[in-house]
Amino acid sequence: MNKPRFIAAAIGIQTQEIFSQCSSSNHSELNADYYYSTKQMNKSVHSTPQVLHTSQVLQESTPQNIDCYLSTIDNTSDIKNELKAFKQIVTRNQVTIKYEIKNIQERLDLIFNMQEKILDKLLNNQTIDYTECNYVEFLTPMESDEELEKMEDKMKSDLTYRKTMVTELSRLMGQNLSETVRKIMQKLFSDTLLTFYSYIGFKGKKQFSTLQTCAVIFESIRRMKKFTDIANIEIEKPLKTWMAQASARLKKIDEKKSS
């Protein structure tokens, strides 16, 4: 609807009501004002609507009670309806968000409960009695065959000791496989002891690959996530290299001492 025409019609109706309530002495004066206002408004209706002209007419020739009437019209305008619809949308979205947050919290609680159960189960399955284990025996590099034989016998007869050893060695993971093998071998063997061994017993040396300690080294490496599916040959390469270089490392140490 054209707003200027709507305002003009409303003003006309309201003005007629005012005329009927006025005294006869003021009738001619109001009639002149009404004629002037109607003329101005008809002119603005048939011409291009201009807010400035319409407001001037209203201010100059309309009573205050017409302003109240227009205020009532504004309260039921499209703007009010749009604000009401927007408020309903916001309220509905707030309810939806609250419901989603509640669902997320319930799912998180469920996940945390599942994690606790899994952790408890893993801990119960991997519980190890450390009271009978002497960490010094396998964390201190072995210097002689006697120490190695003692460890071999204990790993064969005490599975708890063997599992503990695998667990401890699996914590020595390096940046790559060669570094990992080096850390494990340095923890278990002195270079002096390694000079009497080779991986397959080459050149009359004792065979390292048949030892329980060798099997434990392979197990501990595969316990590391990075090397879970690694092939035996990949572990053997750095292991053989480290053992073959034992004499060279000892020689280098002696040279440093003598210099």
VEXNU-794245 format. One record per residue: x, z, y of N, C-alpha, C in turn; residue in one letter. Coordinates in Angstrom, 1 decimal, always signed. Each point is the difference from the previous one (the first is absolute). Layout:
% VEXNU-794245
REC|n.u|n.w|n.v|ca.u|ca.w|ca.v|c.u|c.w|c.v|aa
REC|X|Z|Y|X|Z|Y|X|Z|Y|a .
...
END
This chain:
% VEXNU-794245
REC|n.u|n.w|n.v|ca.u|ca.w|ca.v|c.u|c.w|c.v|aa
REC|+0.9|+0.0|-1.2|-0.9|+0.0|+1.2|+0.9|+0.0|+1.2|m .
REC|-0.5|-0.7|+1.1|+0.8|-0.1|+1.3|-0.2|+1.3|+0.7|n .
REC|+1.1|+0.8|+0.2|-0.1|+1.3|+0.6|-0.6|+0.0|+1.4|k .
REC|+0.4|-0.9|+0.9|-0.6|+0.0|+1.4|-1.5|-0.1|-0.1|p .
REC|-0.6|-0.9|-0.8|-1.4|-0.2|-0.1|-0.7|+1.3|-0.5|r .
REC|+0.7|+0.6|-1.0|-0.6|+1.2|-0.6|+0.0|+1.1|+1.1|f .
REC|+1.0|+0.1|+0.8|+0.0|+1.1|+1.0|-1.0|-0.3|+1.1|i .
REC|-0.2|-1.3|+0.3|-1.0|-0.4|+1.1|-1.4|+0.4|-0.5|a .
REC|-0.3|-0.3|-1.3|-1.3|+0.3|-0.5|-0.2|+1.5|+0.0|a .
REC|+1.0|+0.8|-0.4|-0.2|+1.4|-0.1|-0.2|+0.6|+1.4|a .
REC|+0.7|-0.5|+1.0|-0.1|+0.4|+1.4|-1.4|-0.3|+0.5|i .
REC|-0.5|-1.2|-0.4|-1.3|-0.4|+0.5|-1.1|+1.0|-0.5|g .
REC|+0.1|+0.3|-1.3|-1.0|+0.9|-0.6|+0.1|+1.4|+0.6|i .
REC|+1.2|+0.5|+0.2|+0.1|+1.3|+0.6|-0.4|+0.1|+1.4|q .
REC|+0.2|-1.1|+0.8|-0.4|-0.1|+1.4|-1.5|+0.0|+0.1|t .
REC|-0.7|-0.7|-0.9|-1.4|+0.0|+0.1|-0.6|+1.4|-0.2|q .
REC|+0.6|+0.8|-0.9|-0.5|+1.3|-0.2|+0.2|+0.9|+1.2|e .
REC|+1.1|-0.3|+0.7|+0.3|+0.8|+1.2|-1.0|-0.3|+1.1|i .
REC|-0.4|-1.3|+0.1|-1.0|-0.5|+1.0|-1.3|+0.7|-0.2|f .
REC|-0.4|+0.2|-1.2|-1.3|+0.6|-0.3|-0.1|+1.4|+0.4|s .
REC|+1.2|+0.7|+0.0|+0.1|+1.4|+0.3|+0.2|+0.3|+1.5|q .
REC|+0.3|-1.0|+0.8|+0.4|+0.2|+1.4|-1.3|+0.1|+0.9|c .
REC|+0.1|+0.6|+1.1|-1.1|+0.1|+0.9|-0.2|-1.3|+0.8|s .
REC|-1.2|-0.2|+0.5|-0.3|-1.3|+0.7|+0.9|-0.2|+1.3|s .
REC|+0.4|+1.1|+0.6|+0.8|-0.1|+1.2|+1.3|-0.6|-0.2|s .
REC|+0.6|+0.2|-1.2|+1.3|-0.6|-0.3|-0.1|-1.3|-0.9|n .
REC|-1.2|-0.4|-0.2|-0.2|-1.2|-0.8|+0.6|-1.3|+0.5|h .
REC|-0.1|-0.2|+1.3|+0.6|-1.2|+0.5|+1.5|+0.0|+0.0|s .
REC|+0.6|+1.2|+0.2|+1.5|+0.0|+0.0|+0.5|-0.2|-1.4|e .
REC|-0.6|+0.6|-1.0|+0.4|-0.2|-1.4|-0.2|-1.4|-0.4|l .
REC|-1.1|-0.6|+0.4|-0.3|-1.4|-0.3|+1.0|-0.9|+0.5|n .
REC|+0.5|+0.3|+1.2|+1.1|-0.8|+0.6|+1.3|+0.1|-0.8|a .
REC|+0.3|+1.3|-0.4|+1.2|+0.2|-0.8|-0.1|-0.7|-1.4|d .
REC|-1.2|+0.1|-0.6|-0.2|-0.6|-1.3|+0.1|-1.5|+0.1|y .
REC|-0.5|-0.6|+1.1|+0.1|-1.5|+0.2|+1.5|-0.4|+0.1|y .
REC|+0.7|+0.8|+0.8|+1.4|-0.3|+0.2|+0.8|+0.2|-1.3|y .
REC|-0.2|+1.1|-0.8|+0.7|+0.2|-1.2|-0.3|-1.1|-1.0|s .
REC|-1.3|-0.3|-0.1|-0.4|-1.0|-1.0|+0.6|-1.4|+0.3|t .
REC|+0.0|-0.3|+1.3|+0.6|-1.3|+0.4|+1.5|+0.0|-0.3|k .
REC|+0.7|+1.1|+0.2|+1.4|+0.0|-0.2|+0.3|-0.1|-1.5|q .
REC|-0.8|+0.7|-0.9|+0.2|+0.0|-1.4|-0.3|-1.3|-0.6|m .
REC|-1.1|-0.7|+0.5|-0.3|-1.3|-0.6|+1.1|-1.0|+0.4|n .
REC|+0.5|+0.2|+1.1|+1.1|-0.9|+0.4|+1.2|+0.2|-0.9|k .
REC|+0.3|+1.3|-0.4|+1.2|+0.2|-0.9|-0.3|-0.4|-1.4|s .
REC|-1.3|+0.1|-0.4|-0.3|-0.4|-1.4|+0.1|-1.5|-0.2|v .
REC|-0.4|-0.8|+1.0|+0.0|-1.5|-0.2|+1.4|-0.5|+0.4|h .
REC|+0.8|+0.8|+0.6|+1.4|-0.5|+0.2|+0.9|+0.6|-1.0|s .
REC|+1.3|-0.2|+0.1|+1.0|+0.5|-0.9|+0.0|+1.5|+0.1|t .
REC|-0.1|+0.8|-1.1|-0.1|+1.4|+0.1|+1.3|+0.6|+0.6|p .
REC|-0.1|+0.9|+0.9|+1.2|+0.6|+0.6|-0.3|+1.5|+0.1|q .
REC|+0.8|+0.8|-0.6|-0.2|+1.4|-0.1|+0.0|+0.7|+1.4|v .
REC|+0.8|-0.5|+0.9|+0.2|+0.5|+1.3|-1.3|-0.1|+0.8|l .
REC|-0.7|-1.2|-0.1|-1.2|-0.2|+0.8|-1.2|+0.9|-0.6|h .
REC|+0.0|+0.1|-1.3|-1.1|+0.8|-0.6|+0.1|+1.4|+0.3|t .
REC|+1.2|+0.5|+0.0|+0.2|+1.5|+0.3|-0.3|+0.2|+1.4|s .
REC|+0.3|-0.9|+0.9|-0.3|+0.2|+1.4|-1.5|+0.1|+0.2|q .
REC|-0.8|-0.9|-0.6|-1.4|+0.0|+0.1|-0.6|+1.3|-0.5|v .
REC|+0.5|+0.5|-1.2|-0.4|+1.3|-0.5|+0.2|+1.1|+0.9|l .
REC|+1.2|+0.1|+0.6|+0.4|+1.1|+0.9|-0.8|+0.0|+1.3|q .
REC|-0.4|-1.2|+0.5|-0.6|-0.1|+1.2|-1.5|+0.2|+0.0|e .
REC|-0.7|-0.4|-1.1|-1.4|-0.2|+0.0|-0.7|+0.7|-1.2|s .
REC|+0.6|+0.8|-0.8|-0.6|+0.6|-1.2|+0.0|+1.5|+0.1|t .
REC|-1.0|+0.7|-0.4|+0.0|+1.5|+0.0|+0.9|+0.6|-1.0|p .
REC|+0.3|+1.3|+0.1|+0.9|+0.6|-1.0|-0.6|+0.1|-1.4|q .
REC|-1.3|+0.1|-0.1|-0.6|+0.0|-1.3|+0.2|-1.2|-0.8|n .
REC|+0.3|-1.2|+0.6|+0.3|-1.2|-0.7|+1.4|+0.1|-0.6|i .
REC|+0.9|+0.7|+0.6|+1.3|+0.2|-0.6|-0.1|+0.8|-1.3|d .
REC|-0.9|+1.0|+0.0|-0.2|+0.7|-1.2|-0.6|-0.8|-1.1|c .
REC|-0.9|-0.9|+0.4|-0.6|-1.0|-1.0|+1.1|-0.9|-0.6|y .
REC|+0.9|-0.5|+0.9|+1.1|-0.8|-0.5|+1.0|+0.7|-0.9|l .
REC|+0.2|+1.3|+0.3|+0.8|+0.9|-0.8|-0.5|+0.1|-1.4|s .
REC|-1.4|+0.2|-0.1|-0.6|+0.0|-1.3|+0.2|-1.3|-0.8|t .
REC|-0.1|-1.1|+0.7|+0.2|-1.3|-0.7|+1.5|-0.1|-0.5|i .
REC|+0.9|+0.5|+0.8|+1.4|-0.1|-0.4|+0.3|+0.8|-1.2|d .
REC|-0.7|+1.2|-0.1|+0.3|+0.8|-1.2|-0.5|-0.6|-1.3|n .
REC|-0.9|-1.0|+0.1|-0.4|-0.7|-1.2|+0.6|-1.4|-0.1|t .
REC|+1.1|-0.2|+0.7|+0.6|-1.3|+0.0|+0.8|-0.3|-1.3|s .
REC|+0.5|-1.2|+0.0|+0.8|-0.4|-1.2|+1.3|+0.8|-0.1|d .
REC|+0.5|+0.4|+1.1|+1.3|+0.8|-0.1|-0.3|+1.3|-0.7|i .
REC|-1.1|+0.7|+0.2|-0.3|+1.2|-0.7|-0.2|-0.2|-1.5|k .
REC|-0.6|-1.1|-0.3|-0.2|-0.4|-1.4|+1.3|-0.2|-0.7|n .
REC|+0.9|-0.7|+0.7|+1.3|-0.3|-0.5|+0.8|+1.2|-0.3|e .
REC|+0.0|+1.0|+1.0|+0.7|+1.2|-0.2|-0.6|+0.8|-1.1|l .
REC|-1.3|+0.0|-0.2|-0.6|+0.7|-1.1|+0.5|-0.6|-1.4|k .
REC|+0.0|-1.3|+0.0|+0.4|-0.7|-1.3|+1.5|+0.3|-0.2|a .
REC|+0.8|+0.0|+1.0|+1.4|+0.3|-0.2|+0.2|+1.5|-0.5|f .
REC|-0.7|+0.9|+0.6|+0.0|+1.4|-0.5|-0.3|+0.1|-1.5|k .
REC|-1.0|-0.7|-0.4|-0.4|+0.0|-1.4|+1.1|-0.6|-0.9|q .
REC|+0.7|-1.0|+0.5|+1.1|-0.6|-0.8|+1.1|+1.0|-0.2|i .
REC|+0.4|+0.7|+1.2|+1.0|+0.9|-0.1|-0.3|+1.2|-0.9|v .
REC|-1.2|+0.5|+0.1|-0.4|+1.1|-0.9|+0.0|-0.4|-1.5|t .
REC|-0.4|-1.2|-0.3|+0.0|-0.5|-1.4|+1.4|-0.1|-0.5|r .
REC|+0.9|-0.6|+0.9|+1.4|-0.1|-0.4|+0.7|+1.3|-0.2|n .
REC|-0.4|+1.0|+0.8|+0.6|+1.4|-0.2|-0.4|+0.6|-1.3|q .
REC|-1.2|-0.2|-0.4|-0.5|+0.5|-1.3|+0.8|-0.7|-1.1|v .
REC|+0.1|-1.4|+0.1|+0.8|-0.7|-1.0|+1.4|+0.4|-0.1|t .
REC|+0.7|+0.2|+1.1|+1.4|+0.4|+0.0|+0.1|+1.4|-0.6|i .
REC|-0.9|+0.9|+0.3|+0.0|+1.3|-0.6|-0.1|+0.0|-1.5|k .
REC|-0.9|-0.9|-0.5|-0.2|-0.1|-1.4|+1.2|-0.6|-0.7|y .
REC|+0.7|-1.0|+0.6|+1.2|-0.6|-0.5|+1.1|+1.0|-0.1|e .
REC|+0.2|+0.8|+1.1|+1.1|+1.0|+0.0|-0.2|+1.0|-1.1|i .
REC|-1.3|+0.4|-0.3|-0.3|+1.0|-1.1|+0.4|-0.7|-1.3|k .
REC|-0.3|-1.2|-0.2|+0.3|-0.7|-1.3|+1.5|-0.1|-0.1|n .
REC|+0.8|-0.3|+1.0|+1.4|-0.1|+0.0|+0.6|+1.4|-0.4|i .
REC|-0.5|+1.0|+0.6|+0.5|+1.4|-0.3|-0.2|+0.4|-1.5|q .
REC|-1.2|-0.4|-0.5|-0.3|+0.3|-1.4|+0.9|-0.8|-0.9|e .
REC|+0.3|-1.2|+0.3|+0.9|-0.8|-0.8|+1.4|+0.5|+0.1|r .
REC|+0.5|+0.5|+1.1|+1.3|+0.6|+0.1|+0.1|+1.2|-0.8|l .
REC|-1.0|+0.9|+0.1|+0.0|+1.2|-0.8|+0.1|-0.3|-1.5|d .
REC|-0.8|-1.1|-0.4|+0.1|-0.4|-1.4|+1.4|-0.5|-0.4|l .
REC|+0.6|-0.8|+0.9|+1.4|-0.5|-0.3|+1.0|+1.2|-0.1|i .
REC|-0.1|+1.0|+0.9|+0.9|+1.1|+0.0|-0.2|+0.8|-1.3|f .
REC|-1.2|+0.2|-0.4|-0.3|+0.7|-1.3|+0.6|-0.7|-1.2|n .
REC|-0.1|-1.4|+0.0|+0.5|-0.7|-1.1|+1.5|+0.0|+0.0|m .
REC|+0.7|+0.0|+1.2|+1.4|+0.1|+0.1|+0.5|+1.3|-0.6|q .
REC|-0.7|+1.1|+0.4|+0.4|+1.3|-0.5|-0.1|+0.1|-1.5|e .
REC|-1.1|-0.6|-0.6|-0.1|+0.1|-1.4|+1.1|-0.8|-0.7|k .
REC|+0.3|-1.2|+0.6|+1.1|-0.9|-0.6|+1.3|+0.7|+0.0|i .
REC|+0.3|+0.7|+1.2|+1.3|+0.7|+0.2|+0.1|+1.1|-1.0|l .
REC|-1.1|+0.8|-0.2|+0.0|+1.1|-0.9|+0.2|-0.5|-1.4|d .
REC|-0.6|-1.1|-0.4|+0.2|-0.5|-1.3|+1.4|-0.5|-0.3|k .
REC|+0.6|-0.7|+1.0|+1.4|-0.4|-0.1|+0.9|+1.1|-0.1|l .
REC|-0.2|+1.0|+0.8|+0.9|+1.2|-0.1|-0.1|+0.7|-1.3|l .
REC|-1.2|+0.1|-0.5|-0.2|+0.7|-1.3|+0.6|-0.8|-1.1|n .
REC|+0.0|-1.4|+0.1|+0.6|-0.8|-1.1|+1.5|+0.0|+0.1|n .
REC|+0.5|+0.2|+1.2|+1.5|-0.1|+0.1|+0.6|+1.4|+0.3|q .
REC|-0.7|+1.0|-0.4|+0.6|+1.4|+0.2|+1.2|+0.2|-0.9|t .
REC|+1.1|+0.4|+0.6|+1.2|+0.1|-0.7|+0.5|+1.5|+0.2|i .
REC|+0.5|+0.5|-1.1|+0.5|+1.4|+0.0|+1.5|-0.1|+0.4|d .
REC|+0.2|+0.4|+1.3|+1.4|-0.1|+0.5|+0.8|+1.3|-0.4|y .
REC|-0.6|+0.9|-0.5|+0.8|+1.3|-0.2|+1.1|-0.1|-1.0|t .
REC|-0.1|-0.9|-1.0|+1.0|-0.2|-1.0|+1.1|-1.0|+0.4|e .
REC|-0.2|-0.7|+1.1|+0.9|-1.1|+0.4|+1.0|+0.5|+1.0|c .
REC|+1.2|-0.4|-0.3|+1.1|+0.3|+0.9|+0.4|-1.2|+0.8|n .
REC|-0.4|-0.1|+1.2|+0.2|-1.2|+0.8|+1.5|-0.3|+0.2|y .
REC|+0.8|+1.0|+0.0|+1.4|-0.2|+0.2|+0.6|-0.9|-1.1|v .
REC|-0.5|+0.1|-1.2|+0.5|-0.7|-1.1|-0.1|-1.5|+0.1|e .
REC|-1.0|-0.5|+0.7|-0.1|-1.4|+0.1|+0.1|-0.5|+1.4|f .
REC|+0.0|+0.9|+1.0|+0.2|-0.5|+1.4|+1.4|+0.1|+0.4|l .
REC|+0.8|+0.7|-0.8|+1.5|+0.1|+0.3|+0.6|-1.1|-0.9|t .
REC|+0.9|-0.9|+0.6|+0.6|-1.1|-0.8|+0.8|+0.6|-1.2|p .
REC|-0.3|-0.5|-1.1|+0.7|+0.4|-1.3|+1.5|-0.5|+0.0|m .
REC|+0.9|+0.9|-0.4|+1.4|-0.3|+0.0|+0.6|-0.3|-1.3|e .
REC|-0.7|+0.4|-1.1|+0.6|-0.2|-1.4|-1.1|-0.4|-1.0|s .
REC|+0.5|-0.4|-1.2|-0.9|-0.4|-1.1|-0.8|+1.2|-0.5|d .
REC|+0.6|+1.2|+0.1|-0.7|+1.2|-0.4|-1.2|+0.3|+0.8|e .
REC|+0.1|-0.2|+1.3|-1.2|+0.2|+0.9|-1.1|-1.1|-0.3|e .
REC|+0.5|-1.2|-0.3|-0.9|-1.1|-0.3|-0.7|+0.2|-1.3|l .
REC|+0.7|+0.5|-1.0|-0.6|+0.3|-1.3|-1.0|+1.1|+0.1|e .
REC|+0.3|+1.0|+0.8|-1.0|+1.1|+0.1|-1.3|-0.5|+0.7|k .
REC|+0.2|-0.8|+1.0|-1.3|-0.6|+0.6|-0.7|-0.9|-1.0|m .
REC|+0.7|-0.8|-0.8|-0.7|-0.9|-0.9|-0.8|+0.8|-1.0|e .
REC|+0.6|+1.1|-0.5|-0.7|+0.8|-1.0|-1.2|+0.7|+0.6|d .
REC|+0.1|+0.4|+1.2|-1.2|+0.7|+0.6|-1.1|-1.0|+0.3|k .
REC|+0.3|-1.2|+0.4|-1.0|-1.0|+0.3|-0.7|-0.4|-1.3|m .
REC|+0.7|+0.0|-1.2|-0.7|-0.3|-1.2|-0.9|+1.1|-0.6|k .
REC|+0.4|+1.3|+0.3|-0.7|+1.1|-0.5|-1.1|+0.6|+0.9|s .
REC|+0.2|-0.3|+1.3|-0.9|+0.6|+1.1|-0.6|-1.1|+0.8|d .
REC|-1.3|-0.4|-0.3|-0.6|-1.1|+0.7|-0.3|+0.4|+1.5|l .
REC|-0.3|+1.3|+0.2|-0.2|+0.5|+1.3|+1.2|-0.2|+0.9|t .
REC|+1.1|+0.3|-0.5|+1.3|-0.2|+0.7|+0.2|-1.5|+0.3|y .
REC|-0.3|-0.9|-1.0|+0.1|-1.4|+0.2|-0.9|-0.5|+1.1|r .
REC|-1.3|+0.4|+0.0|-0.9|-0.4|+1.0|+0.4|+0.5|+1.4|k .
REC|+0.5|+1.2|+0.0|+0.5|+0.5|+1.3|+1.2|-0.8|+0.6|t .
REC|+0.8|-0.4|-0.9|+1.2|-0.8|+0.4|-0.5|-1.4|+0.5|m .
REC|-0.9|-0.6|-0.6|-0.6|-1.3|+0.4|-0.6|+0.2|+1.4|v .
REC|-0.7|+1.0|+0.2|-0.7|+0.3|+1.3|+1.0|+0.2|+1.1|t .
REC|+1.1|+0.7|-0.3|+1.0|+0.3|+1.1|+0.8|-1.3|+0.3|e .
REC|+0.3|-0.7|-1.0|+0.8|-1.3|+0.3|-0.9|-1.0|+0.7|l .
REC|-1.3|+0.0|-0.2|-0.8|-1.0|+0.6|-0.1|+0.2|+1.5|s .
REC|+0.4|+1.1|+0.5|+0.0|+0.3|+1.4|+1.2|-0.6|+0.8|r .
REC|+0.9|-0.6|-0.8|+1.3|-0.5|+0.6|-0.1|-1.5|+0.3|l .
REC|-1.2|-0.5|+0.3|-0.2|-1.4|+0.3|+0.8|-0.4|+1.3|m .
REC|+0.7|-1.2|-0.1|+0.7|-0.5|+1.1|-0.7|-1.2|+0.7|g .
REC|+0.6|-0.7|+0.9|-0.5|-1.2|+0.6|-0.2|-1.1|-0.9|q .
REC|+0.9|-0.1|-1.0|-0.1|-1.1|-1.0|+0.4|+0.6|-1.4|n .
REC|+0.0|-0.8|-1.0|+0.2|+0.5|-1.4|+1.5|+0.4|-0.1|l .
REC|+0.9|-0.7|+0.5|+1.4|+0.4|-0.1|+0.3|+1.3|+0.6|s .
REC|-0.6|+0.3|+1.2|+0.2|+1.3|+0.6|-0.6|+1.1|-0.8|e .
REC|-1.2|-0.3|-0.6|-0.7|+1.0|-0.8|+0.9|+0.4|-1.2|t .
REC|+0.5|-1.1|-0.7|+0.9|+0.3|-1.2|+1.2|+0.8|+0.4|v .
REC|+0.6|-0.3|+1.2|+1.2|+0.7|+0.4|-0.3|+1.5|+0.3|r .
REC|-1.2|+0.3|+0.6|-0.3|+1.4|+0.3|-0.2|+0.7|-1.3|k .
REC|-0.7|-0.6|-1.0|-0.3|+0.7|-1.3|+1.3|+0.3|-0.7|i .
REC|+0.9|-1.0|-0.1|+1.2|+0.1|-0.7|+1.0|+1.0|+0.6|m .
REC|+0.0|+0.1|+1.4|+0.8|+1.0|+0.6|-0.5|+1.4|-0.2|q .
REC|-1.3|+0.1|-0.2|-0.6|+1.3|-0.2|+0.3|+0.5|-1.4|k .
REC|+0.1|-0.9|-1.0|+0.2|+0.4|-1.4|+1.4|+0.0|-0.5|l .
REC|+0.8|-1.0|+0.5|+1.4|-0.2|-0.7|+1.1|+0.0|+1.1|f .
REC|+1.1|+0.6|-0.4|+1.2|-0.2|+0.8|+0.7|-1.3|-0.4|s .
REC|+0.8|-0.6|+0.9|+0.7|-1.2|-0.3|+1.0|+0.2|-1.2|d .
REC|+0.5|+1.2|-0.1|+0.9|+0.3|-1.1|-0.6|-0.1|-1.3|t .
REC|-1.3|+0.5|-0.2|-0.7|-0.2|-1.2|-0.4|-1.4|-0.3|l .
REC|-0.3|-0.7|+1.0|-0.5|-1.4|-0.2|+1.1|-1.0|-0.4|l .
REC|+1.3|+0.4|+0.2|+1.1|-0.8|-0.4|+0.1|-0.2|-1.5|t .
REC|-0.7|+1.0|-0.7|+0.1|-0.1|-1.5|-1.2|-0.7|-0.6|f .
REC|-0.9|-0.5|+0.9|-1.2|-0.7|-0.5|-0.2|-1.4|+0.6|y .
REC|-0.6|-0.8|-0.7|-0.5|-1.3|+0.5|-1.4|-0.2|-0.5|s .
REC|-0.8|-0.9|+0.5|-1.4|-0.1|-0.3|-0.2|-0.3|-1.5|y .
REC|+0.8|-1.0|-0.5|-0.2|-0.4|-1.4|+1.2|+0.4|-0.9|i .
REC|+0.9|+0.9|+0.5|+1.2|+0.5|-0.7|+1.1|-1.0|-0.1|g .
REC|+0.2|-0.8|+1.1|+1.0|-1.0|+0.1|+1.4|+0.6|+0.0|f .
REC|+1.0|-0.7|-0.6|+1.4|+0.4|+0.0|+0.2|+1.4|-0.6|k .
REC|-0.7|+0.3|-1.0|+0.2|+1.3|-0.7|-0.5|+1.2|+0.7|g .
REC|-0.8|-0.2|+1.1|-0.6|+1.1|+0.7|-1.3|+0.4|-0.7|k .
REC|-0.4|+1.2|+0.4|-1.3|+0.5|-0.6|-1.2|-0.7|+0.6|k .
REC|-1.0|-0.2|-0.8|-1.1|-0.7|+0.4|-1.0|+0.8|+0.8|q .
REC|-0.3|-0.4|+1.2|-0.9|+0.7|+0.9|-1.5|-0.3|-0.3|f .
REC|-0.3|-1.2|-0.4|-1.4|-0.4|-0.1|-0.8|+0.8|-1.1|s .
REC|+0.7|+0.6|-0.9|-0.7|+0.7|-1.1|-0.3|+1.5|+0.3|t .
REC|+0.5|+0.4|+1.2|-0.2|+1.4|+0.4|-1.5|+0.3|+0.4|l .
REC|-0.4|+1.2|-0.2|-1.3|+0.5|+0.6|+0.0|-0.1|+1.5|q .
REC|+1.2|+0.3|+0.5|+0.1|+0.0|+1.5|-0.2|-1.4|+0.5|t .
REC|+0.4|-1.0|-0.7|-0.2|-1.4|+0.5|-1.5|-0.3|+0.0|c .
REC|-0.7|+0.4|-1.1|-1.5|-0.2|+0.0|-0.7|+0.8|+1.1|a .
REC|+0.5|+1.2|+0.3|-0.6|+0.7|+1.1|+0.2|-0.7|+1.3|v .
REC|+1.1|-0.6|+0.2|+0.3|-0.7|+1.3|-1.0|-1.2|+0.1|i .
REC|-0.3|-0.7|-1.1|-0.9|-1.1|+0.1|-1.4|+0.5|+0.3|f .
REC|-0.4|+1.1|-0.6|-1.3|+0.6|+0.2|-0.2|+0.4|+1.4|e .
REC|+1.0|+0.7|+0.6|-0.1|+0.5|+1.3|-0.1|-1.1|+1.0|s .
REC|+0.7|-1.1|-0.2|+0.0|-1.2|+0.9|-1.4|-0.6|+0.0|i .
REC|-0.6|-0.1|-1.2|-1.4|-0.6|-0.1|-1.0|+0.9|+0.5|r .
REC|+0.3|+1.3|+0.2|-1.0|+0.9|+0.6|-0.1|-0.2|+1.5|r .
REC|+0.9|-0.8|+0.6|+0.0|-0.3|+1.4|-1.0|-1.2|+0.2|m .
REC|-0.9|+0.1|+0.9|-0.9|-1.1|+0.3|+0.6|-1.3|+0.2|k .
REC|+1.1|+0.0|+0.7|+0.7|-1.3|+0.3|+0.5|-0.7|-1.2|k .
REC|+0.3|+0.8|-1.1|+0.7|-0.6|-1.2|-0.8|+0.2|-1.2|f .
REC|-1.3|+0.1|+0.1|-0.9|+0.3|-1.1|+0.1|-1.1|-1.1|t .
REC|+0.0|-1.3|+0.4|+0.0|-1.1|-1.0|+1.3|-0.7|-0.1|d .
REC|+1.1|+0.7|+0.3|+1.3|-0.7|+0.0|+0.5|-0.2|-1.4|i .
REC|+0.6|-1.1|-0.3|+0.6|-0.2|-1.3|+1.2|+0.8|-0.3|a .
REC|+0.3|+0.2|-1.3|+1.2|+0.8|-0.5|+1.3|-0.7|+0.6|n .
REC|+0.0|-1.3|-0.1|+1.3|-0.7|+0.4|+0.3|+0.2|+1.5|i .
REC|-1.0|+0.2|+0.8|+0.2|+0.3|+1.4|+0.6|+1.3|+0.2|e .
REC|-0.4|+1.0|-0.8|+0.6|+1.3|+0.1|+1.4|+0.1|-0.6|i .
REC|+0.2|-0.8|-1.0|+1.3|+0.0|-0.7|+1.1|-0.6|+0.9|e .
REC|-0.3|-0.9|+0.8|+1.1|-0.7|+0.8|+0.7|+1.0|+0.9|k .
REC|-0.7|+0.7|+0.9|+0.7|+1.0|+0.9|+0.6|+1.2|-0.8|p .
REC|-0.7|+0.3|-1.1|+0.5|+1.1|-0.9|+1.4|-0.3|-0.6|l .
REC|+0.1|-1.3|-0.5|+1.3|-0.4|-0.6|+1.1|-0.1|+1.1|k .
REC|-0.4|-0.5|+1.2|+0.9|-0.1|+1.1|+0.6|+1.3|+0.4|t .
REC|-0.9|+1.0|+0.2|+0.4|+1.3|+0.4|+1.0|+0.6|-1.0|w .
REC|-0.3|-0.1|-1.3|+0.9|+0.6|-1.0|+1.3|-0.8|-0.1|m .
REC|+0.0|-1.3|+0.2|+1.3|-0.7|-0.1|+0.9|+0.3|+1.1|a .
REC|-0.6|+0.4|+1.2|+0.9|+0.3|+1.2|+0.4|+1.4|+0.1|q .
REC|-0.3|+0.8|-1.1|+0.4|+1.5|+0.1|+1.5|+0.2|+0.2|a .
REC|+0.8|-0.8|-0.8|+1.5|+0.1|+0.1|+0.5|-0.3|+1.4|s .
REC|-0.6|-1.1|+0.6|+0.4|-0.4|+1.3|-0.3|+1.0|+1.1|a .
REC|-1.1|+0.7|-0.2|-0.4|+1.0|+1.0|+0.9|+1.2|-0.1|r .
REC|+0.4|+0.4|-1.2|+1.0|+1.1|-0.2|+1.3|-0.4|+0.6|l .
REC|+0.5|-1.2|-0.2|+1.2|-0.5|+0.6|+0.0|+0.1|+1.5|k .
REC|-1.1|-0.4|+0.6|-0.1|+0.0|+1.4|+0.0|+1.4|+0.6|k .
REC|-0.6|+0.9|-0.8|+0.0|+1.4|+0.5|+1.5|+0.6|-0.1|i .
REC|+0.7|-0.3|-1.1|+1.4|+0.4|-0.1|+0.9|-0.5|+1.1|d .
REC|-0.3|-1.3|+0.4|+0.8|-0.6|+1.1|-0.3|+0.7|+1.3|e .
REC|-1.2|+0.4|+0.2|-0.3|+0.7|+1.3|+0.7|+1.4|+0.0|k .
REC|+0.0|+0.6|-1.2|+0.7|+1.4|+0.0|+1.5|-0.1|+0.2|k .
REC|+0.6|-1.1|-0.5|+1.4|-0.1|+0.1|+0.5|-0.5|+1.3|s .
REC|-0.9|-0.7|+0.7|+0.4|-0.5|+1.4|+0.0|+1.0|+1.1|s .
END
